[in-house]
C-alpha cells in the first residue's frame, strides 16, 4: 500500500487531488486532466507519474486503504487499553467514524473504490487489508465481552458498521453524531450483550 509518509510531495499532491476529483465526480470523472486541474499543476503532470487511468485508480486505492488501515490500527490499540469497558469501546469506534465523516472526500472515494473493487481483483486485495484490521478490532471487542469470536460473526458486524457510514453520509450534518453514536452502540451492544445498558444510558441522556 502507498503509505502517506512514503510519497514524494508531488505524488501526495496528485493523490490528494484525485481523492477530491472522485468525491466530486465519481470514478468516471477521474482523468489526468481533472487531477492536474484540481492540483493546480500544468497539464501532463499527473500522466508523468501515473501513466494510465488504471495506474491512477490503483494508486488511489492503495493510498486510501493505507489511511484507513492506519486509523483502524490506532483504534485497535485504543480498544486493547479499555478491556471490558463497553461504553468506551462505543465511544472510540464512534469517534473514528465521525472523523472519517469529517474527511468526507476520503470517505466518498473509499465508497467509490469499494464498488470498483468488485470488478478489479487487484484493488479488492488492497482493500482487504484495512477491512481485515477492522475485523480483528471487532474480534477484540467480542473477546473482551466474553463472546464467541469468529470471522463470520465479526465480518458481519464490520459490514453492518460500514452501512452505518453510508447511512451517516445521507444524514443532515446536525444528525450525524447522534446517528453514528446510537447505531454503533446498538450494533456493538447486540453482539456483546449490552443492549440493556445502552437503553438505560440513552434514557438517562434523554
N, C-alpha and C positions, 0 to 999 in steps of 0.2 A: 504494500500500500504506500501511497505518497504521503509521508509524514510532513506536516506543515513546516517543521524546522529543518527539513532536508531540501526544501525547494529554494531555488535561487529567487531573488526578489522579483525578477521579471516573470518567472513561471508562476510564482504566487499571485502576482497581479493578474495574470491571464486566467488562472483557475478561479480566483475570486470573481473576476468579471464574468466568467462562464456561469457561475452559480447565479448571478443576478440575471443573466440573459434567460436561463432556463426557468427561473422563478417567475419572470415576467411573460415569457412567450412559450414555455414548454420546450421539450427537446426538438420539436420541429423548427423552432426559431434559433437553434444553436448552429451558427455558422461562423466561419473565421472572421468575416466582416463584422458580424454583430458583436463578437467578442472584442475585436480591435476597437470598435466604436465605444463600447462600454468601458474599456480600459483606458480610453483616451490615447491610443497608440496609432502609429501610422499603419495603413492598410498593408497587410502582408506580415505583420509582426507575429500573429498567432500561428499562421501556417509555417513560419520558420521554426517554431518549437514543436508544434503538433500538426503534422503534415496532412493527416486525413481527419474526416469527421469522426471515424471510429476511434482514432487516437485521442481526440478531444473528449469523447464520451468515456473512454477507459480512464483517462487521467482524472476526469471529474469524479467518476465513480470511486476511484481509489482514494482520492483526497477526501471526499465526503465520508466514506466509510472509515477512514483514519480518524477524522474528527469525532465521529460518533463513538468509535471504539475507545478513544481516549476518555471521553466523558463517562462511558459505561464502566470502564475500569476504575475510574475515580469513585463512582457510585458503589461499586462492589467493595472497594476498600473501606468506604464510609459505613456501609451496612455491616461489615465484619466487626466494626467497633461499637455497634449498638445491639449486641446479641439479645434476642428476646423482647426488644422494645418495638412493638408493632407500630405504635403511633409515630415513632421516629423513622421507621422504615417507610411509612406512608409519606411523611414529610420530605424525606430526602429524595424519594422517587418523584414526588410531585414537583419539587423544586427543579430537578433535572428537566422534566418535561416542559416546565414553564420557561426555562432558559432556552430550550430548543424552540419554543413558540415565539420567543422574543427575537430569535435569529430566523425569522420567517423564510427568508430566501434559502437558507441552508435546508430547512425542513421541507419546503416545497420541492427543491431539487432532489432531495432524498426520495420523496414520493414518486417523482417523475422517473428517477433512475431505477426504483424498485420495479415499476411496470416494465421498463426496458429490459431489466434483468430476466424477466420471464421469457425473453426471446434471445438472450445473449448469455450462454453458459459461463463465459469468462467473467462477465460483470456479476453474474449470480454468485460465483465463487468468491469474489471480492466482498460482496455484501453479506456473505455467510459469516464472516469473521465477527462483525460487530453484533449480529444477532446471537451468535453463539455465546459471546461475552455476556449479553443481557440474560440469556437463558441460565448461564452459570450464576449470575447475581440472584435470579429468582430462586434457583436451587438453594442458595444460601438462606434466603428468607424462609423457605419451606422447612429446611433442616432446623433452623433456629426455633421454628414453631412446633417442632416435633411431628411434622407431616411427612408423608412418603415423598421422596424425590423421584424424579424420572423425567427423561427428555420430553415425553409426550405431554405430561402434566405442565411442566414449566414452559415448553414451547407454545402450548395453547394459551397460557396466561400472557406470554410475550405478544402473541398475535392479538389478543384482546387489548393489551396496553397500546399496541400500535394503532388499533382502531380508535382509542381514546385521543391520540394525537390528531388523527384525521378529523374526528368529531370536533375537537377543540378549535381547529382552523376555521370551522364553519360557524363558531360561536361569536357573538359580539365581544369586543375586547373586554368589556366590563364583566362578562360571564365566564371568561376563560379560566381564571384562577379557581373559582368555586366548582366549575365543571370538572376540571382536572383533579382537584383535591377529593371531591366526592367520588368520582369514578375510580380513581386509584385506590381509595380506601375500600370501596365496595369490592373491587376485584381481588385485592390482596386479602381482605377480610374473608372472602368466600373460600379461599384455599388454605387459610391459616386458622380459621375458626374464630375470627374476631369480629364477625358481623354484629354481634350484640353490643360489643363495646363501642363500635363505631356509631351505632344507632343512638346509644346513650349520650356519647360525646356530641353528636350532631344535634340532639335535642337540647343539650345544655347550651350550645352556641346560639341556637335559635331563641 
